[in-house]
Amino acid sequence: QVQLAESGGGLVQAGGSLRLSCVASGRTFSSNPMAWFRQVPGKERDFVALITWSGRDTDYIDSVKGRFTISRDSAKNTVYLQMNNLKPEDTAVYYCATTTRIFGTTVGIHDYDYWGQGTQVTVSS
């Protein structure tokens, strides 16, 4: 079993920055991915970024490339999402997720078995 807990959301003006954190407890492997997804009301939950616990592999959706950076601190079992130059369209509930079934990278929501409770990010224009 893996438990995930996000923090760091909030209200920020367009152009501002936030850093989300996700602390994991329980068993993970260095090749398992840790991902961030986001969801707005009435829409599907969408992939945003991922990193393997080893830090070797990362992936981002095109709309956040150059603005968001995913990183991890293995000693703290924590993954971060640094979000810069935020835009109103980034407003969503952000969830971290992981899986112990998949080794490497995957953006498929159904590949992720463990989810945090979500943290709200609101970007005002």
C-alpha positions in Angstrom: 0.0 0.0 0.0 1.1 3.6 -0.7 -0.4 6.7 0.8 0.0 10.1 -0.9 -0.6 13.5 0.5 -0.4 16.7 -1.5 0.1 20.3 -0.3 1.0 23.7 -1.7 -2.1 24.7 -3.6 -3.6 28.1 -3.4 -4.7 31.3 -5.1 -2.2 33.2 -7.3 -2.4 35.8 -9.9 -1.6 35.1 -13.5 2.2 35.0 -14.0 2.8 33.9 -10.5 4.3 30.7 -9.1 3.3 27.8 -6.8 5.1 24.7 -5.7 3.1 21.6 -5.0 4.4 18.8 -2.9 3.4 15.1 -2.6 4.7 13.0 0.2 4.5 9.2 -0.3 4.5 6.6 2.4 4.7 2.9 1.8 6.5 0.9 -0.7 7.7 2.3 -4.1 10.4 1.2 -6.5 12.9 3.4 -8.2 11.4 2.7 -11.7 7.8 3.4 -10.7 6.4 6.7 -12.0 5.0 9.5 -9.8 2.6 11.7 -11.7 0.6 14.9 -11.4 -2.9 15.0 -12.9 -5.4 17.9 -12.8 -9.1 18.1 -13.1 -11.6 20.9 -13.5 -15.3 20.4 -12.7 -17.2 18.6 -15.4 -14.1 17.4 -17.2 -11.8 14.4 -17.1 -8.7 14.2 -15.0 -5.8 15.0 -17.3 -2.1 14.1 -17.1 0.3 17.0 -16.4 3.7 15.6 -15.6 5.6 12.6 -14.3 8.9 11.5 -12.9 10.3 8.1 -12.0 11.5 7.8 -8.4 15.0 7.4 -9.7 14.6 10.8 -11.4 15.8 9.3 -14.7 12.7 9.9 -16.7 10.3 12.8 -16.9 7.4 13.8 -19.1 5.1 16.8 -19.5 2.0 17.8 -21.4 2.9 20.3 -24.1 0.9 23.1 -22.5 3.2 23.2 -19.4 6.6 22.6 -20.9 8.9 25.4 -20.1 6.7 26.5 -17.2 6.4 23.5 -14.9 9.2 21.4 -13.5 8.7 18.1 -11.7 11.4 16.9 -9.3 11.8 14.5 -6.4 13.7 14.1 -3.2 14.1 10.4 -2.6 15.3 10.9 0.9 12.1 12.6 1.8 9.9 10.4 -0.4 8.6 13.6 -1.9 7.8 14.8 -5.4 7.4 18.4 -6.3 5.7 20.3 -9.1 7.2 23.8 -9.5 4.7 25.8 -11.5 5.9 29.2 -12.9 4.2 31.7 -15.2 0.8 30.3 -14.2 -2.2 31.0 -16.4 -5.9 31.0 -15.6 -6.3 27.8 -17.6 -4.0 26.1 -15.1 -6.8 26.4 -12.5 -7.8 22.9 -11.4 -7.6 20.4 -8.6 -4.1 18.8 -8.8 -3.6 15.2 -7.8 -0.5 13.2 -7.4 -0.6 9.5 -8.2 1.7 6.5 -8.4 1.6 2.9 -9.2 3.7 -0.2 -8.2 2.5 -2.1 -11.2 4.2 0.0 -13.9 7.9 0.4 -14.4 9.0 3.3 -16.4 6.7 6.0 -17.7 3.0 6.0 -18.4 0.5 8.8 -18.8 -2.6 6.5 -18.7 -4.8 7.4 -15.8 -5.9 3.8 -15.3 -2.3 2.7 -14.8 -2.2 4.7 -11.5 -3.5 2.9 -8.4 -2.7 5.3 -5.6 -4.0 8.9 -5.4 -3.7 11.8 -3.1 -6.7 13.8 -1.9 -6.0 16.7 -4.3 -5.1 20.3 -3.8 -6.8 23.3 -5.4 -4.8 25.7 -7.6 -6.6 28.8 -8.6 -5.1 31.4 -11.0 -6.8 34.7 -11.3 -6.5 36.9 -14.4 
